[in-house]
Amino acid sequence: MRNKQPTSLSAIEGQALYTPQHIANYFLDRAAAEGRPITPIKLIKLVYIAYGWALALVKKRLFGEQIEAWKHGPVIPSLYHEFKHFGSTPITDRATIADYFDMEQTEPRVDNSDKDVLEILDKVWAAYHRFSGWTLREKTHAVGTPWEQTYSPGRNAVIEDEMIAPHYRARIGEILDAAGV
């Protein structure tokens, strides 16, 4: 499948050129290659964590969509709606982007030449792949997390990048050490 989306964060300084679907497909492909099931809640939390790591490490947004604080943690709405029909069962599809001009759907991937982003995604996978979606939910619900500071019952509020970046910047080292990465 072709990909008309810009494929590199460095193409335009400071502007995120991936979509959540690009990042989701990275994790879905890794999970499939390793024979690991990945549920919607786990996928959404991995994509959120990768977003936080990119903000912390390279000071750039991994994608342009805002992340919201919902009851079960940080959520990327487009991914939630794309995969919610799987419920708590493993995802068997890949994320897609609709091209309404050509009336096609594509399965976007992170460009293989984008070593910085791939390194971040590899490290996030290494640190978190062993956790269930529910465990990742609990980690993103901990006291002092951006979700905990933003969430208000009954209201889906945007979690600001200015809260996400310092949270992950302060924790990446200990997370990598704990994972043996």
N, C-alpha and C positions, 0 to 999 in steps of 0.2 A: 504494500500500500504506500502511496506517496504521502509526503508530508510537506504542505505548503507553509507551515508555521516556521518562523525564524527559529533556529536551533541552538543558538549560543547566547549565554548571558553576556558575553563580552561584545556582542555585535553593536549594542548601543549602551554606552557607559551608564551604569546604574539602573537600567531598565530591565525588568524580568521579561524574558522572552519565551519561557516555557509556560505550559499550563499545568494545572494539577494532574491532568491526564498523562502527560509525559512522565511525571514522577511516579504516578501510580503504576504505570506499565513497567517501569524499572523494577519496582518491588514485586509486581505480579510475575514478571519473567524470572526474577531470582527465586521466588518461592516455588514456581513450577520446576525450574532446573534442579532444585534441591529436594523436590518431592514434599514440600511443606505446604499444608493448607493455609490459606489466608482469607480471613473473613472481612466483611466490610468495616467493622469497627477497628480491626487491626490495621487494615490498609489506610484508613483515614488518619489514625494516630501516627503511623510511620511517615506519611506524607507531611503531616503537621510537624513532626520532630525534625524531618529533613529540612523543612522551611526554616525552622528555628536555628538549626545548625548553620545553614547558609547565611542567615542574617548575622550570626555570631562570628563566623569564620571569615567570610569574604565581604560582609557588609552589603549584601545584595539580596533582593527578594528573589526567591526561586521561581515564583509565578505571581501573576497580578491579582488573582482572586483574594478577597479578604477572608480571614479565618474568623469564625464566630464561636462564641461560648454558648453551647447548648447543654441540656441536662446531662448528657453522657460525655461531656468534655469538649475539647476543641473540634470543630467540624469545618470541613471544606464543603460548602453546600452542593456544588456541582457533582462531587464524588459521592456524597451521600445519596443524592437523587439518582445517580447513574447505577449504583449498586445496591440500593435498599431492598430490591426484590429478592436478593439472596438471603436476607434476614441474618441469622446466625450461622448459616452454612458457608462453606468455602466458595469463593468466587471462581468461576470457570471461564469467564470472558476476559477481554482486555478493555481498557477505557478507550473511548473513541471521541473524535472531534468531527462534527458535521461541517461539510463544505457545501453550503447552500447554493453557491454559484454553479458548481459542477454536479450537485446532487449526489455526493459521495460521502462516505464516512471513512476516516483514516484512524489507524492505531498509532498515535505519535510515540516516538522514542527519543530519549536524550541522545544527542549527537555523540558518537564514539570519540570524536576529537575533543570533546569538552572534558578534559581530564580533571579540572578543578571540581566540577559538579559531580562527575562520576566518583571521584575520591570521597567526597562528602557522602554520597549515597551508599557507597561501599562500607564506609565506617558506621553509618547509621544502621545499615543492615547487620553488620557484624555485632554491634552493641545491643540490638533490640530484637533480632529475628526469633530468638528463643522464647520470647514472652507472648502470652496469649493476648488477644484483643482486650479482654477484660483487665488483665494486669496493666497493659499500657493505659487503659482508661484510668485506673487507679493512680498510676504515676503522674498523669496529667491533671489529676484532681488534688494532688498533695497541697498542703498548706504552703502558701507563698508562690504558687505557680501562676502564670498569667491567666489561666482559666479561673482559678480560685479568686483572683483579684477582680475579675471581670464579670463572672456569672451572676445573674440575678434571676431567680426562679420565674418562669413564665415569660422571659424576654431573651431573645437571641441577640446578644450584643457583640460587636466587633472587638476582637482582641487586637490591640494595637501593636505594631511592630516594635515600638519603643519599649514595650513590656516583654516581648518575646526574646529579642536579641540579648539583653543583659542576663535574662534567666538562663539561657543556654550557654552564653559566654562563661558564666560563673560555674557551670557544671560539666562541661564537655570533658575536661581532664579526668575528673573522678569517674565519669561514666565509662570512658575508654579504659581506664585502669581496672575498674570492676569487671569489664567484659574481657579483659586480657588482650585488648587490641593495641 
